[in-house]
Amino acid sequence: MMNKHETINYLELPAKSISAAQAFFGEVFQWSFETYGPDYLAFSDSTIEGGFYQSELSATQENGSALVVFYSDNLTATQSKIVAAGGTIVTPEFSFPGGSRFHFSDPNGNEYAVWKKTE
């Protein structure tokens, strides 16, 4: 991945279970991983790199955390993959000007969103 000056370069997320994070994101989003000891797991996909660190805390909007938002061409299919892999839909799909989205939590309780542009 090319590093660009003054852009978001890396994302770190809490995980109560590093192995649950690896299984979930590997299955749903086909991320690749590299382990750095028992308390850290690096990930990468085609757009960003990051890691999961061992923590009993969860990242949610309610707790004031930043929200990581994925894009999907097919919200229904992505939602089905998330649920099948052990994720939970925490906010059902809703529309907003320009698109629609839903929020989910991973098996570690971290909240994310997936959106699709209105055609």
C-alpha positions in Angstrom: 0.0 0.0 0.0 1.3 3.4 -0.9 1.7 5.9 2.0 0.3 9.3 1.2 1.4 12.4 3.0 -1.1 13.5 5.7 -3.8 10.9 5.0 -5.3 8.3 7.3 -2.8 5.5 7.1 -3.7 2.9 9.7 -6.6 2.0 11.9 -6.5 0.2 15.3 -9.5 -1.4 16.9 -10.1 -3.1 20.2 -10.9 -6.8 20.4 -11.9 -8.8 23.4 -11.0 -11.9 21.3 -8.3 -11.5 18.6 -9.3 -14.9 17.1 -13.0 -13.8 16.8 -12.0 -10.7 15.0 -9.8 -12.6 12.6 -12.5 -15.2 11.9 -15.3 -12.6 11.4 -13.4 -10.1 9.2 -11.7 -12.9 7.2 -15.1 -14.5 6.4 -17.1 -11.3 5.7 -14.6 -9.0 4.1 -11.8 -11.4 3.1 -9.1 -9.4 5.0 -5.6 -10.9 5.3 -3.8 -11.0 8.7 -0.4 -11.1 10.3 0.0 -12.0 14.0 2.3 -9.9 16.2 2.2 -11.8 19.5 -0.9 -12.9 21.5 -2.3 -9.4 21.9 -2.0 -7.9 18.4 -3.3 -8.9 15.0 -2.6 -6.7 11.9 -5.0 -6.7 9.0 -5.1 -5.4 5.5 -7.6 -5.1 2.7 -7.3 -3.3 -0.7 -7.9 0.1 0.9 -6.5 0.3 4.4 -4.3 -1.5 6.9 -4.7 -1.7 10.6 -4.8 -3.9 13.6 -6.7 -5.3 16.5 -5.3 -4.9 20.0 -6.4 -6.9 23.0 -8.9 -4.9 25.1 -12.0 -5.5 27.1 -13.5 -2.3 25.7 -15.7 -1.9 22.6 -15.8 0.9 20.1 -19.4 2.2 19.7 -21.0 5.5 18.8 -22.8 5.4 22.2 -19.3 5.5 23.9 -18.2 8.4 21.6 -16.0 6.3 19.3 -15.4 7.1 15.7 -17.6 5.1 13.3 -15.8 2.9 10.7 -18.1 2.9 7.6 -17.8 0.2 4.8 -19.2 0.6 1.3 -21.3 -2.1 -0.4 -22.9 -2.4 -3.8 -25.5 -4.7 -2.2 -26.6 -4.0 1.3 -28.8 -7.1 1.6 -26.0 -9.5 0.6 -23.5 -7.8 2.9 -25.9 -7.8 5.8 -26.5 -11.5 5.3 -22.8 -12.3 5.3 -22.4 -10.3 8.5 -25.2 -12.1 10.3 -24.0 -15.5 9.1 -20.5 -14.8 10.4 -21.8 -13.9 13.9 -22.3 -10.2 13.6 -25.4 -8.4 14.9 -27.5 -5.7 13.2 -27.8 -2.9 15.7 -29.5 -0.3 13.5 -31.7 -1.6 10.6 -31.2 -0.2 7.2 -32.4 3.5 6.8 -32.2 6.1 4.1 -30.5 9.4 4.1 -29.9 12.0 1.4 -27.7 10.2 -1.2 -27.9 6.7 0.1 -28.9 4.2 2.7 -27.0 2.3 5.4 -27.2 0.0 8.4 -25.1 -0.5 11.5 -23.7 -3.7 12.9 -21.5 -5.0 15.7 -18.8 -7.6 15.3 -18.5 -10.5 17.7 -16.3 -8.2 19.9 -19.1 -5.6 20.3 -17.5 -2.9 18.1 -20.0 -0.9 16.0 -19.6 -0.3 12.2 -21.8 0.9 9.4 -22.3 -0.2 5.8 -23.7 2.2 3.2 -24.8 2.2 -0.4 -25.2 5.2 -2.7 -28.7 5.9 -4.0 -28.8 5.2 -7.7 
